[in-house]
Amino acid sequence: MGYKNATQVLPEELLAKVQEYVDGEWIYIPRCLNHKKDWGTDTPIRRELKERNFHIYMDFLAGEDMDSLAEKNYLSVKSIQRIIGQLKKEYE
């Protein structure tokens, strides 16, 4: 999400109307419902999390315990349990 100056993107009459409600303050304008994007679609984070979770699962299958997986990956044991449970369903 980037900052845009309203004077550069809004017509003068619309800017004047907005200034009646919010003058010189920051305002967030949400996307239209039909323009919403799924979480992580503009970044590589989904792929990175999928790879991380796969490695966690492989380490678990290789015998590493959940406490050490949690510590190694800076996650809670509950998160490790959730990841392993999800991937167990996916791969079995």
Secondary structure as the mmCIF struct_conf table of DSSP 4:
data_model
#
loop_
_struct_conf.conf_type_id
_struct_conf.id
_struct_conf.beg_label_comp_id
_struct_conf.beg_label_asym_id
_struct_conf.beg_label_seq_id
_struct_conf.end_label_comp_id
_struct_conf.end_label_asym_id
_struct_conf.end_label_seq_id
HELX_RH_AL_P HELX_RH_AL_P1 ALA A 6 VAL A 9
BEND BEND1 LEU A 10 LEU A 10
HELX_RH_AL_P HELX_RH_AL_P2 GLU A 12 TYR A 21
BEND BEND2 ASP A 23 GLU A 25
HELX_LH_PP_P HELX_LH_PP_P1 PRO A 30 CYS A 32
HELX_RH_3T_P HELX_RH_3T_P1 LEU A 33 HIS A 35
TURN_TY1_P TURN_TY1_P1 TRP A 39 ASP A 42
BEND BEND3 THR A 43 THR A 43
TURN_TY1_P TURN_TY1_P2 PRO A 44 PRO A 44
HELX_RH_AL_P HELX_RH_AL_P3 ILE A 45 LEU A 61
TURN_TY1_P TURN_TY1_P3 ALA A 62 GLY A 63
HELX_RH_AL_P HELX_RH_AL_P4 MET A 66 ASN A 73
TURN_TY1_P TURN_TY1_P4 TYR A 74 TYR A 74
HELX_RH_AL_P HELX_RH_AL_P5 VAL A 77 TYR A 91
#
